[in-house]
Amino acid sequence: MTMSHRERVLKALSHEEPDRVPLDMGGTPVTQVHPDAYESLLSHIGFPTEEFDAGQQGSFQAVTPSEEVLRHFDIDVRGVSLGLPDGRPNVELSPLSYRDEWGVEWRKASPRAPFMDVAGPFQGLQEPGPGALATIEWPDAGDAGRIRGLRERVEALRRDSDYAIVLSLGNTTFALSQRLRGFVELLEDLLLNPSFAGALMERVTDIVCNIADSALREVGDLVDCVFIADDLGIQTQSFMRPELYREMVKPHHKRLAETVRKRTDAWIILHSDGAVFSLLEDIVDCGIQVLNPVQTNATGMDPEGLKREFGKDLSFWGGIDTQHVLPFGSPEEVTIEVRQRVGDLGRGGGFVVGPVHNFQAEVSPANIVAMYEAAKAGPG
C-alpha cells in the first residue's frame, strides 16, 4: 500500500521501514540547489525557466525548488522558515555585503557566490570578559516579523498537501557565537577565556530559545520536524574533545532541545557537518533525534558504523556525497552511492535521502535525476 508523503517520513523517523525511503530536496536550508545547477536541471527535465532570487541576504546562494519541480521528483518534505525581524532588518553595505541583526558583516565575492561572515562585533577583543556583552545591541527575540504569517503558511501546507513539514530555526549557539567572536577566537576562548565564552553562549542561547519558543507557540502543533544547525566538526575531527563539548557547549544544546520539546512533539534535527562521531552520544543525550547531513566521507563517519552504534537513537538525513560523487561522478556512480546509503542507513527505517549539503554548481542535472531515481528504486 502506498503511503502519503508525511506518513513515509514519520514512519522512517520512527525507525520503521516505509514503502520507500523518503526524499528531501529543498526542505531544509542545506538541501537546496545552487542557481547554476538549478537552471541546468530545469532545462534537463524540460521545465521552463523560472524567476528566482538566490541572492537574498543570509542565504547560501541556493534555490528552493518550485513546487512543480518538487512534485516532479516526488519529494516528501516541505520546509518553512522564519521571517526577518521588523525592528532590526539586514543593512545593505554594498551590492555584495550587508550587516545582520547580530551586528555580523557578510560579504560575497561575486553575485552568484555565497555570502560569508567576515567580521563580528567581538572579533577584535584582545582580553575579552563578560562585561563586553553589554557593549552591543542584541537581537529582539520577540520581534513580530519573525512569525508574521507563519501559522497561515503552515496551515495552508497541512490543509492542501500531505507533505512532512520541517520548520527551520536556523543556526544556534555555537555557530552564532563564532560569528560574533570569530571562528578561531571562540575555539581559543573555550580554553583561554572560558568565562567570556560561557557568558557569550549563554546570552546567545537565551535569544535562540526565546525565538524557538515564540515560533513553536505558533506552529508547534502543526510541524513534523524542527531543524537547528550548529556545525561541530571538520573533515577529520570534531572542533573539540568530547569532554570540552560536554562542559561548554552541551548544556546550551540541551536547553534548546528542551525548549523545543515543551512546545511540540516534532522530531528534532541537528545539522552538523564534519567528523562528529565522538560527540554523538552526548548529542543524543541532549534530546536530538535526527542527524543531518551525515558526511559519510569524513573521518569516523562510516555509515555502517553510524547505523550500528546509533541507529536505535538517531535517524539520518542526507548522506549522499556532495564532495566527490555528485559533482564529479557519473550517473552510474551516483546510483551505486545511493543504493549503498539506502542499504546501510535505511535498513529498518531511520533514513531520509538528501545531499550532504546543498547541490553545488558543478553537480550535473543527470546526477540529480539519478540520485532520486535510485532512491525511489531502493537498495537493489
TORMARZA-31273 format. One line per 2 residues: number of its first residue (from 1); for each residue x, y, z of C-alpha. Coordinates in pm, 1 decimal. Each point is the difference from the previous one (the first is absolute). Example, Ala and Ser with C-alpha at 12.3 -4.5 7.8 and 13.67 -1.06 7.14 Angstrom:
1	1230.0,-450.0,780.0; 137.0,344.0,-66.0
END
This chain:
1	0.0,0.0,0.0; 138.9,339.9,-99.8
3	50.9,239.4,289.8; -58.5,372.2,5.6
5	313.8,210.8,-6.9; -41.4,96.0,363.7
7	-67.1,-357.5,109.9; 314.0,-112.0,-182.4
9	221.4,252.6,179.0; -149.8,-58.1,343.4
11	24.5,-376.9,-34.5; 366.1,23.9,-99.5
13	80.5,234.4,288.9; -173.9,-245.1,233.3
15	257.6,-261.6,-107.7; -240.4,-202.4,-208.8
17	38.2,-75.6,-369.6; -245.9,194.4,-215.9
19	-114.1,-101.3,-350.1; 308.9,179.8,-132.8
21	266.7,220.7,148.8; -118.6,363.3,42.8
23	156.4,271.8,-217.0; 100.3,356.6,77.6
25	85.7,279.5,-240.5; -29.6,354.7,130.3
27	-175.5,-95.7,322.6; 283.9,144.9,208.2
29	248.9,284.8,-57.1; 269.2,-259.7,-80.0
31	-183.3,-213.7,-257.4; -53.6,271.5,-259.8
33	152.5,48.1,-346.5; 256.2,251.4,-127.5
35	-162.8,225.7,-263.0; 231.5,-120.8,-278.2
37	-81.3,-363.1,75.9; -368.7,84.2,32.6
39	-17.5,170.2,-339.7; 169.9,-302.1,-157.1
41	-239.5,-232.3,177.5; -305.9,188.0,-127.5
43	126.8,-27.9,-356.1; 90.0,-366.4,41.3
45	-346.2,-103.4,120.0; -175.5,217.6,-257.8
47	-134.0,265.3,237.0; -16.1,369.3,-93.9
49	244.0,249.8,147.4; -111.7,136.3,336.0
51	39.9,336.7,165.2; 174.7,-44.3,333.1
53	209.7,198.3,244.8; 291.4,-203.1,129.0
55	196.5,300.4,121.2; -210.5,105.1,295.5
57	193.5,116.0,299.6; 103.6,-281.1,230.6
59	-40.4,-272.5,-261.9; 235.6,-275.1,-109.0
61	-51.6,125.9,-355.0; -241.4,-284.0,-66.6
63	-349.6,-49.5,-134.6; -295.4,-171.2,162.8
65	-144.7,-189.3,-296.8; -347.4,94.2,-118.4
67	-299.7,-207.1,95.7; -17.0,-134.7,-355.0
69	357.4,-129.3,19.2; -54.0,-152.2,344.5
71	-306.9,-184.8,-126.2; 190.9,-117.6,-306.2
73	251.9,-174.5,226.0; -270.4,-110.1,248.3
75	176.1,172.0,290.8; -151.2,-82.1,339.8
77	98.1,311.2,197.4; -86.3,369.6,-5.5
79	193.1,258.2,197.6; -114.5,313.0,181.6
81	229.9,269.8,138.7; -46.7,299.4,227.2
83	-27.2,351.2,-138.7; 248.7,282.4,42.8
85	-45.8,230.1,300.7; -177.7,331.9,-44.6
87	194.5,198.8,255.0; 352.5,-77.7,-112.4
89	1.6,-124.5,-358.9; 316.4,-73.9,-192.4
91	187.7,315.0,-104.2; 143.0,0.2,-351.5
93	356.9,128.8,0.3; 62.3,-55.3,-372.2
95	-145.9,-219.5,-275.2; 224.1,-277.7,130.9
97	-13.0,55.1,376.0; -237.6,60.1,289.0
99	-19.1,4.1,380.8; -249.1,-224.7,179.1
101	-196.5,52.7,320.8; 281.4,-151.0,206.3
103	240.5,265.9,-125.5; 187.7,-251.0,-217.8
105	125.8,116.4,-340.3; -47.0,-230.1,-300.3
107	161.8,21.8,-343.3; 6.6,-196.0,-321.8
109	259.8,2.0,-276.1; -242.4,15.9,-292.4
111	-374.8,18.7,-57.7; -41.4,-378.7,-4.9
113	251.1,-81.6,272.7; -122.0,-82.5,351.8
115	9.8,258.8,275.0; 273.0,-58.1,259.9
117	13.3,154.3,345.8; 315.7,212.0,13.6
119	-18.8,210.0,318.1; -180.9,-25.4,331.8
121	-38.8,265.1,271.5; 226.0,-185.8,247.8
123	260.9,-116.0,-249.0; 262.9,260.0,88.5
125	-12.9,-37.0,379.1; 344.3,-76.7,140.2
127	-98.7,-75.0,359.0; -369.0,-88.0,-12.3
129	-209.8,-9.7,313.4; -371.8,-40.8,70.1
131	-34.5,377.9,30.6; 55.1,32.4,-374.7
133	-344.3,-146.5,-61.0; -158.1,327.3,109.4
135	171.9,195.0,-276.8; -214.7,-116.0,-294.9
137	-365.0,4.8,-94.5; -148.2,-349.8,9.7
139	-276.8,-140.4,-220.5; -356.6,30.5,125.2
141	-121.8,-358.6,30.7; -360.7,118.6,18.5
143	3.8,200.5,-323.9; -333.4,-65.1,-171.3
145	156.1,-17.6,-345.6; 141.1,-344.2,75.5
147	-337.8,-166.6,34.3; -230.1,223.7,-205.0
149	-206.7,-226.3,-223.8; 183.3,-311.7,119.7
151	-306.9,-184.3,123.9; -194.9,85.5,-313.4
153	277.8,-140.3,-220.3; 25.4,-321.4,199.2
155	-377.3,-41.6,20.6; -21.1,31.2,-378.0
157	264.8,-269.3,-46.0; -175.3,-231.7,243.5
159	-342.6,65.2,-156.1; 96.3,-15.7,-366.8
161	269.3,-268.7,-7.9; 116.2,-319.0,167.7
163	367.3,92.2,35.4; 210.0,-17.9,314.6
165	67.2,354.8,119.5; 342.3,107.9,129.4
167	27.2,326.0,192.6; 349.8,144.4,-25.4
169	119.8,199.8,301.1; 342.8,53.5,-156.3
171	334.0,15.8,175.7; 24.7,-34.5,372.7
173	242.3,66.4,282.8; 346.2,-100.4,-114.7
175	-20.7,118.3,-362.0; -156.2,332.2,95.5
177	257.5,55.2,274.0; 278.9,-70.0,-247.7
179	-140.6,262.1,-235.1; -7.2,255.1,279.8
181	344.5,-80.4,137.4; 183.6,-154.1,-295.8
183	39.5,-363.7,-101.7; 346.4,-55.5,147.3
185	-44.0,246.1,284.5; -295.2,-184.2,153.7
187	181.3,-331.9,-16.9; 291.4,161.1,183.7
189	-236.8,158.7,251.1; -138.3,-339.7,100.2
191	340.9,-66.9,156.3; 156.1,343.0,60.9
193	-303.5,215.9,81.5; -267.8,-244.9,113.5
195	-191.5,259.2,205.0; -48.2,216.5,-308.8
197	-78.1,-294.4,-228.5; -252.5,-131.4,250.3
199	-167.0,337.2,47.7; -14.7,60.6,-375.7
201	-156.2,-338.1,-74.3; -244.2,42.9,288.6
203	-119.3,331.4,-142.2; -31.3,-141.6,-350.3
205	-188.5,-303.6,132.0; -243.9,225.5,182.7
207	-87.2,170.1,-328.2; -12.2,-320.1,-205.1
209	-225.1,-171.8,255.2; -235.7,297.2,14.0
211	-24.6,7.0,-379.8; -66.7,-375.4,-5.6
213	-264.0,30.4,269.2; -174.5,281.9,-184.1
215	-2.1,-188.8,-330.2; -119.2,-325.7,149.9
217	-280.2,169.2,190.4; -126.0,83.3,-347.3
219	53.4,-328.9,-184.4; 127.6,-265.1,241.0
221	-323.7,-193.4,-42.0; 31.3,-8.1,-379.5
223	362.7,-68.5,-91.8; 158.0,-344.9,-24.4
225	367.6,92.5,42.6; 197.3,288.8,148.4
227	336.0,70.7,-162.7; 287.1,165.0,188.2
229	360.2,39.8,-117.6; 329.0,14.5,188.0
231	309.7,-130.2,-178.4; 225.6,-186.2,239.7
233	264.3,-159.1,-220.8; 231.5,15.9,-297.6
235	91.9,-272.2,-250.4; 236.0,-182.2,235.9
237	-120.7,67.6,355.2; -243.3,181.7,223.0
239	78.2,356.6,103.2; 59.3,-109.4,358.2
241	49.8,-297.8,225.2; -319.4,-162.4,129.0
243	91.1,111.7,351.2; 18.8,363.2,-107.2
245	-322.8,-26.2,-197.8; -167.4,-154.9,304.0
247	115.7,283.0,225.3; -39.0,306.9,-220.4
249	-246.4,-61.1,-283.3; -225.5,-291.9,85.0
251	-201.4,185.5,268.4; -108.9,252.9,-263.7
253	-104.2,-264.9,-250.8; -188.8,-181.7,272.5
255	-180.9,317.9,105.5; -104.8,71.6,-357.3
257	-123.0,-356.0,-53.9; -198.4,21.1,325.3
259	-150.0,332.1,-112.8; -108.4,-156.8,-328.0
261	-143.2,-307.1,172.8; -217.1,210.4,231.6
263	-189.8,132.3,-302.4; -9.0,-289.7,-245.4
265	32.3,-373.4,-49.9; 176.5,61.7,-334.4
267	325.9,-179.6,-77.5; 306.4,211.1,82.2
269	261.1,8.1,-279.2; 352.8,124.3,69.2
271	210.9,102.9,-296.7; 371.5,-37.4,55.4
273	253.0,-59.3,-274.0; 321.6,-183.4,55.4
275	143.2,-280.3,211.9; -227.9,7.8,304.2
277	-18.0,-369.9,91.3; 176.9,63.4,333.0
279	-272.5,247.8,102.3; -305.1,-199.6,-101.4
281	-59.0,-169.2,334.3; -26.1,340.3,165.9
283	-203.8,143.9,-287.7; -253.1,-279.8,44.9
285	-5.0,71.8,373.0; -94.8,360.5,-79.1
287	-325.1,-123.3,-155.9; 105.0,14.8,-366.1
289	-175.7,-269.6,-204.6; 122.9,54.0,-356.8
291	349.6,75.1,-133.8; 54.1,198.6,-319.1
293	185.1,1.0,-242.9; 186.2,-322.9,87.1
295	332.9,78.8,-165.9; 87.8,-362.3,-61.7
297	345.8,66.7,-148.4; 117.9,189.4,309.2
299	227.9,-181.1,244.1; -190.1,-247.8,216.0
301	-332.2,58.2,-175.8; -23.3,-340.7,-166.0
303	-373.0,-53.6,-59.9; 0.1,-360.7,117.1
305	168.9,105.2,322.3; -244.2,287.1,49.4
307	-295.8,-233.1,-50.1; 144.5,-266.3,227.1
309	90.6,230.9,286.8; -278.2,259.6,-18.4
311	-271.9,-140.7,-225.6; -231.9,-65.3,295.6
313	27.9,357.8,127.3; 55.7,208.9,-313.2
315	-151.2,21.7,-344.6; 219.4,121.6,-283.8
317	-95.5,272.9,-249.3; 217.9,62.1,-306.5
319	289.7,-235.7,-58.2; 57.0,33.9,-377.0
321	354.7,123.0,-57.7; 30.0,355.0,-134.9
323	379.9,20.5,2.1; 82.1,-265.3,-256.8
325	-283.0,-215.8,-130.4; -272.7,253.6,-77.5
327	222.9,267.2,-159.7; 256.5,-222.4,-170.2
329	-146.0,-349.0,-29.2; -208.4,-147.5,-279.0
331	-372.8,-69.9,34.8; 92.1,-366.0,40.6
333	233.9,85.1,287.8; -269.9,213.5,158.7
335	-239.6,-292.8,-24.2; 251.1,-227.0,174.2
337	53.3,259.9,275.0; -372.1,38.7,62.6
339	-66.4,-374.3,4.8; 278.8,-44.9,254.3
341	-135.6,274.0,226.3; -356.4,-128.5,-22.9
343	133.7,-342.3,83.9; 217.4,90.6,296.5
345	-183.5,299.1,148.3; -352.5,-85.9,-109.2
347	-37.3,-358.0,115.2; -264.2,-13.0,270.5
349	-91.7,361.3,-69.9; 172.9,305.9,139.5
351	118.1,161.0,-324.9; -111.3,291.6,-217.7
353	192.7,36.1,-326.3; 151.8,337.9,-76.9
355	331.4,154.3,-101.1; 279.5,57.8,249.0
357	-66.4,373.8,-13.1; -137.8,197.2,-295.1
359	45.0,-118.1,-358.8; 284.7,217.6,-128.8
361	46.4,150.3,-345.4; 215.1,-289.3,-123.0
363	-271.3,-262.0,56.8; -145.9,-106.1,-333.3
365	-376.0,-31.1,-44.0; 48.7,-361.7,-109.4
367	155.6,-74.2,339.9; -284.4,166.2,188.5
369	-251.2,-202.4,-199.2; 201.0,-319.0,56.4
371	10.9,66.2,375.4; -376.0,20.4,44.0
373	-81.1,-277.8,-244.0; 242.0,-233.5,179.8
375	-145.0,92.2,338.3; -353.7,-79.0,-114.1
377	120.2,-330.6,-144.2; 148.7,-108.8,332.6
379	327.5,-176.3,85.0; -21.9,-234.7,-296.1
END
